[in-house]
Amino acid sequence: MKIFLKTEDEIELMRRANRLVGKTLAEVGRHIKSGVTTLELDRIAEEFIRDHGAQPTFKGFPNHLGEPFPASICTSVNEVVVHGIPSDKVVLKDGDVISIDCGTLLDGFNGDSCYTFIVGEVEPGVMELLKTTKESLYKGIEMAQAGNHVGDIGSVIQDFCESKGYGIVRELTGHGIGREMHEDPCIPNYGRRGNGIMLKDGMCIAIEPMVTLGDRRIGIMPDNWTIITQDRKVAAHFEHTIAIRKGKAEILSSFEEVEHLERQNF
């Protein structure tokens, strides 16, 4: 395992890459409505990222079989947990939820963040799932301090979500991030306090709870990318990239513009 501690200059570059991800999520969010295809959202995201001098990290990124991802963002609708491939055949409708996972490479460093949006009005139970998943992300971030352990993050996310009856996906995790999009260590969304590697000042990690309305078990579709809930119940996914500090972690990505957009719409 190789864990790279970042300098302040490197963290500043990562902050810029991650802020661009936040702006991209907001730009995509402006177009999320009934009747829009996920392929349209992908085109909007790629154009926005490239117009700001960055590359969409996900495009061409290989899966476990070495097959390249064909798009710039992951568009995961309803029972799709992660890695949904944008398509002109997937048309959003009222009552859907869609997770937009986005990565950028800017000046040699990566940004990575995800937000789950609603389309029109959704059922109260689904809205509560989104609220809980997002809250669990911030609870995990609170534990991400130098001197704590990776298990401290996963434990608080797991305990909070499972106490409300939701499932925590085990097979997919958060990760280290820097010059590479996926670096060591893995950051599971479950675990035991005090277990796992110790967090150090200068580590940069992506924390990303993936939470299901029903059973936690998942499956993979024939495209070798799309991960779905086995019971076909809705999943939610929120992600921030953070820098570990001796005190409170610094969130490098941002939901500020997305949340401002939500307040305007509702």
SERO-4910 file (N, C-alpha, C, O; in steps of 0.05 Angstrom, whole numbers):
BEGIN
 pado doro    nc1    nc2    nc3   cac1   cac2   cac3    cc1    cc2    cc3    oc1    oc2    oc3
  Met    A     17    -24      0      0      0      0     17     25      0     36     28     16
  Lys    A     12     43    -19     26     68    -20      7     91    -15    -11     96    -31
  Ile    A     12    106      6     -5    129     13     12    154     10     32    157     23
  Phe    A      2    172     -7     17    197    -13      6    220      4    -17    227      1
  Leu    A     23    231     21     15    255     35     19    279     17     39    282      4
  Lys    A      0    297     17      1    320     -1     12    345     13      7    350     37
  Thr    A     27    361     -2     36    387      8     13    407      7     -7    401     -5
  Glu    A     17    430     19     -4    451     17     -8    460    -12    -30    466    -20
  Asp    A     14    461    -27     11    469    -55     -5    448    -71    -22    456    -87
  Glu    A     -1    423    -65    -16    402    -79    -45    402    -70    -63    397    -87
  Ile    A    -50    407    -45    -78    409    -35    -92    432    -48   -116    430    -54
  Glu    A    -78    454    -53    -90    476    -67    -98    469    -96   -120    476   -105
  Leu    A    -81    453   -109    -88    444   -136   -112    425   -135   -129    426   -153
  Met    A   -113    408   -115   -136    390   -112   -161    406   -106   -183    398   -115
  Arg    A   -158    427    -90   -182    443    -84   -193    455   -110   -218    456   -114
  Arg    A   -176    464   -128   -185    475   -153   -200    455   -170   -221    460   -182
  Ala    A   -188    431   -172   -201    409   -187   -228    401   -176   -247    396   -190
  Asn    A   -229    401   -149   -254    393   -136   -275    414   -137   -299    408   -139
  Arg    A   -267    440   -136   -287    461   -139   -299    461   -167   -323    467   -171
  Leu    A   -283    453   -187   -294    451   -214   -314    428   -215   -335    430   -229
  Val    A   -309    406   -201   -329    385   -200   -356    396   -188   -377    390   -199
  Gly    A   -354    411   -167   -378    422   -154   -393    440   -174   -418    439   -175
  Lys    A   -379    456   -189   -391    473   -209   -404    457   -231   -425    463   -242
  Thr    A   -391    435   -239   -402    417   -260   -427    404   -250   -447    402   -265
  Leu    A   -428    394   -225   -452    382   -214   -475    402   -215   -498    395   -222
  Ala    A   -470    427   -208   -491    447   -209   -500    453   -237   -524    456   -242
  Glu    A   -481    454   -256   -488    458   -284   -506    435   -295   -526    440   -308
  Val    A   -499    411   -288   -516    388   -296   -543    389   -282   -564    384   -294
  Gly    A   -542    397   -256   -567    398   -240   -587    417   -252   -611    413   -250
  Arg    A   -577    438   -265   -596    458   -277   -612    446   -300   -633    456   -307
  His    A   -603    423   -311   -617    411   -333   -631    385   -326   -643    372   -343
  Ile    A   -631    378   -300   -645    353   -292   -674    359   -289   -683    374   -271
  Lys    A   -690    346   -307   -719    349   -306   -731    326   -322   -717    312   -337
  Ser    A   -757    323   -319   -771    302   -334   -767    306   -364   -770    328   -374
  Gly    A   -762    284   -378   -759    285   -407   -730    288   -417   -725    284   -441
  Val    A   -712    293   -399   -683    295   -407   -670    268   -407   -676    252   -389
  Thr    A   -653    262   -426   -638    237   -426   -612    240   -411   -601    262   -409
  Thr    A   -603    218   -400   -577    219   -386   -554    225   -405   -533    235   -396
  Leu    A   -557    218   -430   -536    225   -450   -534    255   -454   -512    265   -457
  Glu    A   -556    269   -453   -556    298   -455   -540    310   -431   -525    328   -434
  Leu    A   -545    299   -407   -531    308   -384   -501    304   -386   -485    320   -377
  Asp    A   -493    282   -398   -465    276   -402   -452    296   -421   -430    305   -416
  Arg    A   -466    302   -442   -455    322   -461   -451    349   -448   -431    362   -452
  Ile    A   -470    357   -431   -468    383   -417   -444    383   -398   -429    402   -397
  Ala    A   -440    360   -384   -418    358   -365   -391    359   -379   -373    373   -371
  Glu    A   -388    343   -401   -363    342   -415   -355    369   -426   -332    378   -424
  Glu    A   -374    383   -438   -369    409   -450   -361    429   -428   -342    444   -432
  Phe    A   -374    428   -406   -368    447   -384   -340    442   -372   -325    461   -368
  Ile    A   -334    416   -368   -307    409   -358   -285    418   -377   -266    431   -368
  Arg    A   -288    412   -402   -267    419   -421   -265    449   -425   -243    460   -430
  Asp    A   -288    463   -424   -288    492   -427   -272    506   -404   -263    528   -407
  His    A   -270    492   -382   -255    502   -359   -227    491   -357   -214    492   -336
  Gly    A   -217    481   -379   -189    473   -381   -182    447   -367   -158    442   -362
  Ala    A   -202    430   -362   -197    405   -348   -206    381   -366   -218    385   -387
  Gln    A   -199    358   -357   -207    333   -371   -227    318   -353   -224    317   -329
  Pro    A   -247    306   -365   -265    288   -350   -251    262   -343   -245    246   -361
  Thr    A   -245    258   -318   -228    235   -310   -241    208   -316   -227    189   -322
  Phe    A   -267    207   -315   -281    182   -318   -279    171   -347   -279    147   -351
  Lys    A   -277    189   -366   -278    180   -394   -253    163   -401   -231    173   -400
  Gly    A   -258    138   -408   -236    120   -414   -225    106   -390   -207     89   -393
  Phe    A   -235    112   -366   -225     98   -341   -232     69   -342   -255     62   -348
  Pro    A   -213     51   -337   -218     22   -341   -233     10   -317   -229     17   -294
  Asn    A   -250    -10   -323   -262    -26   -302   -245    -50   -295   -222    -51   -304
  His    A   -256    -69   -280   -240    -92   -271   -231   -110   -294   -214   -127   -291
  Leu    A   -244   -107   -317   -237   -122   -341   -220   -106   -360   -212   -116   -382
  Gly    A   -213    -82   -353   -198    -65   -370   -214    -50   -391   -202    -38   -409
  Glu    A   -240    -52   -390   -257    -39   -409   -261     -9   -402   -267     -3   -379
  Pro    A   -258      9   -421   -259     38   -415   -288     47   -411   -306     39   -425
  Phe    A   -291     65   -391   -317     77   -387   -323     96   -411   -305    112   -418
  Pro    A   -346     95   -423   -351    109   -448   -361    138   -445   -366    151   -465
  Ala    A   -363    148   -420   -375    175   -417   -359    191   -397   -339    182   -386
  Ser    A   -368    216   -392   -354    235   -375   -364    235   -347   -349    243   -329
  Ile    A   -389    227   -343   -401    225   -316   -415    199   -313   -422    186   -333
  Cys    A   -420    190   -289   -437    167   -283   -464    178   -277   -467    196   -260
  Thr    A   -485    167   -290   -513    175   -286   -528    151   -276   -536    134   -291
  Ser    A   -532    150   -250   -544    126   -237   -572    132   -228   -576    147   -209
  Val    A   -592    120   -241   -620    126   -237   -634    105   -220   -632     81   -226
  Asn    A   -647    113   -199   -664     96   -182   -649     73   -169   -633     76   -151
  Glu    A   -653     48   -180   -640     25   -168   -611     22   -176   -597      4   -166
  Val    A   -601     39   -194   -573     38   -201   -557     52   -179   -562     75   -172
  Val    A   -539     37   -167   -523     48   -144   -502     66   -154   -499     89   -145
  Val    A   -485     56   -172   -463     72   -184   -457     62   -212   -467     41   -221
  His    A   -441     78   -226   -430     71   -252   -450     68   -274   -446     54   -294
  Gly    A   -473     82   -271   -493     82   -293   -481     96   -318   -470    118   -315
  Ile    A   -484     84   -341   -474     95   -366   -495    113   -379   -517    104   -384
  Pro    A   -488    138   -384   -506    156   -398   -516    144   -424   -501    132   -439
  Ser    A   -542    148   -430   -554    136   -454   -577    153   -464   -591    166   -448
  Asp    A   -581    153   -490   -605    167   -501   -630    151   -497   -652    160   -503
  Lys    A   -627    126   -486   -651    110   -480   -661    113   -452   -683    104   -445
  Val    A   -645    126   -435   -653    130   -407   -664    159   -405   -649    178   -405
  Val    A   -690    161   -403   -704    187   -402   -715    191   -374   -730    175   -363
  Leu    A   -707    213   -361   -716    219   -334   -746    225   -333   -757    237   -352
  Lys    A   -758    217   -311   -787    223   -307   -791    231   -278   -775    226   -261
  Asp    A   -814    244   -273   -820    253   -246   -820    230   -227   -830    208   -233
  Gly    A   -808    234   -204   -807    213   -184   -780    198   -184   -775    182   -165
  Asp    A   -764    202   -204   -738    189   -206   -718    203   -187   -722    226   -179
  Val    A   -697    188   -179   -673    201   -168   -650    193   -186   -649    172   -198
  Ile    A   -630    211   -188   -607    206   -204   -582    216   -190   -580    239   -182
  Ser    A   -563    198   -187   -537    205   -176   -518    212   -199   -514    197   -217
  Ile    A   -507    236   -197   -487    245   -216   -460    244   -203   -454    260   -184
  Asp    A   -443    226   -212   -416    223   -202   -397    235   -223   -399    229   -247
  Cys    A   -379    253   -214   -363    268   -233   -334    270   -223   -329    273   -200
  Gly    A   -316    268   -242   -288    271   -236   -274    289   -256   -281    289   -280
  Thr    A   -255    306   -247   -240    323   -265   -210    320   -260   -202    314   -237
  Leu    A   -195    323   -280   -166    324   -278   -157    352   -287   -161    359   -310
  Leu    A   -146    367   -268   -139    395   -273   -111    400   -262   -106    396   -238
  Asp    A    -93    408   -280    -65    414   -271    -52    391   -256    -38    395   -237
  Gly    A    -58    366   -265    -45    343   -255    -58    330   -230    -48    310   -220
  Phe    A    -80    342   -220    -93    331   -196   -122    327   -201   -135    340   -218
  Asn    A   -133    308   -186   -161    299   -190   -181    310   -171   -174    315   -147
  Gly    A   -205    315   -181   -228    321   -164   -248    299   -168   -250    287   -189
  Asp    A   -264    294   -147   -284    272   -148   -306    278   -128   -301    282   -104
  Ser    A   -331    279   -138   -353    284   -120   -379    273   -133   -380    270   -157
  Cys    A   -399    268   -116   -424    257   -126   -447    269   -111   -445    275    -87
  Tyr    A   -469    273   -125   -494    284   -112   -518    269   -124   -519    264   -148
  Thr    A   -537    263   -107   -561    250   -116   -584    271   -117   -591    283    -97
  Phe    A   -594    274   -141   -615    294   -147   -642    280   -149   -644    256   -154
  Ile    A   -663    296   -144   -690    286   -148   -701    299   -174   -693    320   -182
  Val    A   -720    284   -187   -733    294   -210   -762    298   -203   -777    280   -197
  Gly    A   -770    324   -203   -798    330   -195   -802    324   -165   -785    331   -148
  Glu    A   -824    310   -159   -830    303   -132   -826    273   -128   -834    257   -145
  Val    A   -812    266   -106   -807    237   -100   -822    229    -75   -832    246    -60
  Glu    A   -825    203    -71   -839    193    -48   -824    201    -22   -799    203    -22
  Pro    A   -839    207     -1   -826    215     25   -804    195     34   -784    204     45
  Gly    A   -809    169     31   -789    149     39   -763    152     24   -742    147     35
  Val    A   -765    158     -1   -741    162    -18   -727    187    -10   -702    188     -8
  Met    A   -742    208     -4   -730    233      4   -715    230     31   -693    241     35
  Glu    A   -726    213     48   -713    208     74   -687    193     70   -667    197     84
  Leu    A   -686    174     51   -662    159     44   -640    179     35   -617    177     44
  Leu    A   -647    198     18   -627    217      8   -617    234     31   -593    239     33
  Lys    A   -635    243     48   -627    260     70   -608    245     89   -588    256     98
  Thr    A   -615    220     95   -598    204    113   -571    199    101   -550    201    115
  Thr    A   -570    192     75   -544    186     62   -526    211     62   -502    208     68
  Lys    A   -537    234     56   -522    259     56   -512    265     84   -489    273     88
  Glu    A   -529    261    104   -521    267    132   -499    248    141   -481    255    155
  Ser    A   -501    223    132   -481    203    139   -453    211    128   -433    205    141
  Leu    A   -453    223    104   -428    232     93   -414    252    111   -390    250    116
  Tyr    A   -429    271    122   -418    292    139   -410    280    166   -391    289    179
  Lys    A   -424    260    175   -416    246    200   -390    232    196   -373    232    214
  Gly    A   -386    220    172   -361    207    166   -338    227    165   -316    222    174
  Ile    A   -344    250    153   -323    271    150   -315    281    178   -291    287    182
  Glu    A   -333    283    197   -327    291    224   -306    273    237   -290    282    254
  Met    A   -306    248    230   -288    228    241   -261    228    226   -242    215    235
  Ala    A   -259    241    204   -235    240    187   -215    261    196   -211    282    184
  Gln    A   -202    255    218   -182    272    230   -156    256    234   -156    232    239
  Ala    A   -134    270    233   -108    257    238   -109    245    266   -117    257    285
  Gly    A    -99    220    267   -100    205    292   -123    186    295   -121    166    310
  Asn    A   -144    191    280   -166    171    279   -159    150    258   -138    151    245
  His    A   -177    130    256   -172    108    237   -194    106    216   -216    118    219
  Val    A   -187     93    194   -207     89    172   -232     77    183   -254     84    175
  Gly    A   -230     58    201   -254     45    213   -272     64    228   -296     59    230
  Asp    A   -261     86    238   -278    106    251   -297    119    232   -320    125    239
  Ile    A   -288    123    208   -306    135    187   -328    116    180   -352    123    181
  Gly    A   -320     91    173   -340     71    165   -360     65    186   -384     61    181
  Ser    A   -350     63    211   -368     56    233   -390     75    237   -413     67    241
  Val    A   -384    101    237   -405    121    242   -425    123    219   -449    127    224
  Ile    A   -415    119    194   -434    118    171   -452     94    173   -477     96    170
  Gln    A   -440     71    179   -456     46    180   -477     48    203   -500     41    199
  Asp    A   -468     56    226   -486     56    250   -509     75    244   -532     69    251
  Phe    A   -504     98    233   -525    118    228   -545    108    208   -569    110    213
  Cys    A   -536     97    186   -554     89    165   -569     63    172   -593     61    167
  Glu    A   -555     45    184   -569     20    192   -589     24    215   -608      9    217
  Ser    A   -584     44    231   -603     50    253   -630     59    242   -651     58    255
  Lys    A   -630     68    217   -655     77    203   -666     56    184   -685     60    170
  Gly    A   -653     32    185   -663     10    169   -653      8    141   -664     -8    125
  Tyr    A   -633     24    134   -622     23    107   -599      4    104   -587     -4    124
  Gly    A   -593     -3     79   -570    -21     74   -546     -6     66   -547     15     52
  Ile    A   -523    -15     75   -497     -3     68   -482    -21     48   -476    -44     55
  Val    A   -477    -11     24   -463    -27      4   -434    -32     14   -420    -14     22
  Arg    A   -426    -57     13   -400    -65     23   -378    -68      1   -355    -63      6
  Glu    A   -387    -75    -22   -368    -82    -44   -354    -57    -56   -334    -60    -70
  Leu    A   -366    -34    -52   -355     -9    -64   -348     10    -41   -362     12    -21
  Thr    A   -326     24    -44   -315     40    -22   -306     67    -33   -303     72    -57
  Gly    A   -301     85    -14   -286    109    -20   -256    103    -23   -249     79    -23
  His    A   -240    123    -27   -212    118    -35   -195    142    -31   -204    164    -27
  Gly    A   -169    137    -31   -150    159    -32   -151    172    -59   -161    160    -78
  Ile    A   -141    197    -61   -143    211    -87   -120    232    -88   -112    243    -67
  Gly    A   -111    237   -111    -89    257   -115    -82    259   -144    -99    267   -161
  Arg    A    -58    252   -151    -50    252   -179    -65    230   -194    -71    232   -218
  Glu    A    -72    209   -180    -89    187   -191   -117    190   -179   -120    199   -156
  Met    A   -137    183   -194   -164    185   -183   -169    165   -160   -182    172   -140
  His    A   -158    141   -163   -161    121   -142   -133    115   -131   -117    102   -144
  Glu    A   -128    123   -106   -103    117    -92   -110    102    -67   -133    100    -59
  Asp    A    -90     91    -54    -93     80    -27    -98    103     -7    -88    125    -11
  Pro    A   -113     97     14   -126     72     22   -155     71     13   -167     91      5
  Cys    A   -167     47     14   -196     44     11   -210     56     36   -199     53     58
  Ile    A   -233     68     32   -248     80     54   -276     67     55   -294     78     43
  Pro    A   -279     44     68   -305     31     69   -326     47     84   -319     64    101
  Asn    A   -351     42     78   -373     56     91   -384     39    114   -407     42    122
  Tyr    A   -368     21    124   -375      4    146   -349     -2    161   -328      2    150
  Gly    A   -351    -12    185   -326    -20    199   -329    -17    229   -351    -13    240
  Arg    A   -306    -19    243   -305    -17    272   -286      6    280   -266     10    267
  Arg    A   -294     19    300   -278     42    310   -250     31    318   -248     10    330
  Gly    A   -230     46    311   -203     39    319   -189     20    300   -165     14    302
  Asn    A   -204      9    280   -193    -10    261   -183      5    236   -191     27    230
  Gly    A   -166     -9    221   -156      3    196   -132     21    200   -124     25    223
  Ile    A   -122     32    178    -98     49    180   -104     75    194   -127     84    195
  Met    A    -84     86    206    -87    112    220    -86    135    199    -70    134    181
  Leu    A   -104    154    202   -105    177    184    -83    197    192    -78    201    216
  Lys    A    -71    209    172    -49    228    177    -54    254    163    -67    256    142
  Asp    A    -43    275    175    -45    302    164    -33    302    136    -11    293    132
  Gly    A    -49    312    116    -39    313     88    -50    291     71    -47    292     46
  Met    A    -63    271     83    -77    251     66   -101    264     54   -115    280     66
  Cys    A   -107    256     29   -131    265     15   -148    240      8   -137    222     -5
  Ile    A   -173    240     15   -190    217     11   -217    226      1   -226    249      5
  Ala    A   -231    208    -13   -258    212    -21   -276    193     -4   -272    169     -4
  Ile    A   -295    205     10   -314    190     26   -340    190     11   -350    211      2
  Glu    A   -352    166      7   -376    165    -10   -395    143     -2   -394    121    -13
  Pro    A   -412    149     18   -433    129     25   -451    122      2   -462    139    -12
  Met    A   -455     96     -1   -474     85    -21   -495     69     -4   -488     49      7
  Val    A   -519     79     -4   -539     69     16   -564     61      1   -573     74    -18
  Thr    A   -576     38      9   -599     27     -5   -624     29     12   -623     27     37
  Leu    A   -647     32     -1   -672     34     12   -680      6     23   -695      4     43
  Gly    A   -671    -15     10   -677    -42     19   -652    -58     26   -636    -49     42
  Asp    A   -650    -81     15   -627    -99     20   -602    -87      9   -602    -73    -11
  Arg    A   -579    -92     23   -554    -81     14   -541    -95     -9   -522    -85    -21
  Arg    A   -551   -119    -16   -538   -135    -37   -541   -122    -65   -561   -110    -71
  Ile    A   -520   -125    -80   -518   -112   -107   -512   -132   -128   -503   -155   -122
  Gly    A   -516   -124   -153   -508   -141   -176   -497   -123   -197   -499    -98   -196
  Ile    A   -485   -135   -217   -473   -120   -240   -487   -128   -266   -492   -151   -271
  Met    A   -493   -108   -282   -507   -112   -307   -488   -123   -328   -464   -121   -325
  Pro    A   -499   -133   -351   -482   -145   -372   -462   -125   -384   -442   -134   -397
  Asp    A   -466    -99   -381   -447    -80   -392   -421    -79   -376   -402    -64   -383
  Asn    A   -420    -94   -353   -396    -96   -336   -390    -69   -321   -368    -66   -311
  Trp    A   -409    -51   -321   -405    -25   -307   -427    -20   -287   -422    -14   -264
  Thr    A   -452    -22   -296   -475    -13   -281   -480    -31   -257   -485    -55   -259
  Ile    A   -479    -19   -233   -484    -34   -208   -512    -27   -198   -519     -4   -195
  Ile    A   -528    -48   -193   -556    -44   -185   -561    -59   -159   -547    -77   -151
  Thr    A   -582    -50   -145   -592    -65   -121   -606    -90   -131   -621    -90   -150
  Gln    A   -600   -112   -117   -613   -137   -126   -643   -137   -123   -657   -149   -138
  Asp    A   -653   -122   -103   -682   -121    -99   -695    -99   -115   -719    -95   -113
  Arg    A   -679    -85   -131   -688    -63   -148   -700    -39   -133   -715    -23   -144
  Lys    A   -693    -37   -107   -702    -13    -92   -681      9    -96   -658      5   -103
  Val    A   -690     33    -91   -674     57    -96   -649     58    -79   -648     49    -56
  Ala    A   -627     69    -90   -602     74    -76   -595    104    -78   -604    118    -96
  Ala    A   -579    113    -59   -570    141    -58   -539    141    -55   -528    122    -44
  His    A   -527    162    -65   -497    163    -65   -489    193    -63   -496    209    -81
  Phe    A   -474    200    -43   -463    226    -40   -433    223    -34   -424    204    -21
  Glu    A   -417    242    -45   -388    240    -42   -375    267    -40   -382    286    -55
  His    A   -355    269    -22   -338    292    -20   -309    283    -20   -302    262    -10
  Thr    A   -292    299    -33   -263    295    -29   -253    314     -7   -260    338     -7
  Ile    A   -237    303     11   -229    319     34   -198    316     38   -186    298     29
  Ala    A   -187    336     53   -160    335     62   -160    330     92   -173    344    107
  Ile    A   -144    310    101   -142    304    129   -125    325    143   -104    332    133
  Arg    A   -134    335    165   -120    354    181   -117    344    210   -129    324    217
  Lys    A   -101    358    226    -98    350    254   -124    355    270   -129    342    290
  Gly    A   -139    374    260   -165    379    272   -187    372    252   -186    350    240
  Lys    A   -206    389    248   -228    384    229   -218    381    200   -201    397    191
  Ala    A   -228    361    186   -221    357    158   -230    381    141   -249    395    147
  Glu    A   -215    386    120   -223    406    100   -236    393     77   -225    376     64
  Ile    A   -261    402     71   -276    392     48   -266    407     23   -270    431     22
  Leu    A   -254    393      4   -243    405    -20   -264    409    -41   -263    428    -57
  Ser    A   -283    390    -43   -305    393    -62   -327    410    -49   -324    418    -26
  Ser    A   -348    415    -64   -369    433    -54   -396    426    -65   -400    421    -88
  Phe    A   -416    426    -47   -444    424    -55   -458    451    -54   -482    453    -59
  Glu    A   -443    472    -49   -455    498    -45   -472    507    -68   -495    516    -64
  Glu    A   -462    505    -93   -478    514   -116   -501    496   -122   -523    505   -130
  Val    A   -498    470   -117   -520    451   -121   -542    456   -101   -566    457   -108
  Glu    A   -535    461    -76   -555    466    -56   -569    493    -60   -593    496    -54
  His    A   -554    512    -70   -567    538    -77   -587    534    -99   -609    545    -99
  Leu    A   -580    517   -119   -599    511   -141   -624    497   -130   -646    503   -139
  Glu    A   -620    478   -112   -643    464   -100   -662    484    -85   -686    482    -87
  Arg    A   -650    502    -70   -666    522    -56   -682    539    -75   -705    547    -69
  Gln    A   -671    545    -98   -685    562   -118   -709    546   -129   -730    557   -135
  Asn    A   -705    520   -133   -725    503   -146   -748    495   -128   -770    489   -137
  Phe    A   -742    494   -102   -763    484    -84   -770    505    -63   -787    501    -46
***
